[in-house]
């Protein structure tokens, strides 16, 4: 697989966690519990956004007018970042340049991509316990 194979827009289709022993736990996601989108462009940009579906409206006319408490609730559970991406050794690397979570800026998120039809699976690097998260995406357009 190469970087060109990833180009397109995707809708979140769920995620799970696979422990080192092979035990799989469904961690939700998809268009119901956690609507998500990811886009890979020909120019090498990646943009990812995932929000909890059950976030309450704040009643503010725009984000800047929300209270600090409302802003904290708005951000809870949200993943939002963009940057450059490339492929190396069969892995896609997201070089994060902007993010809702400032601590991610300057980091690289490494994922192993695989396709089954229009379904893209991005598998994280193993965590401290040797488990991985698998994030599923359905391609909705190919640019």
Buried (B, 14 or more C-beta within 10 A) or exposed (E): EEBEBBBBBBBBBBBBBBEEEEEEEEBEBBBEBBBBBBBBBEEEEBBBBBBEEEEEEBEEEEEEEBEEEBBEBBEEBBBBBBBBBBBEEEBBBBBBBEBEEEEBEEBEBBBBBEEEEEEBBBBBEEEEEEBBBBBBBBBEEEE
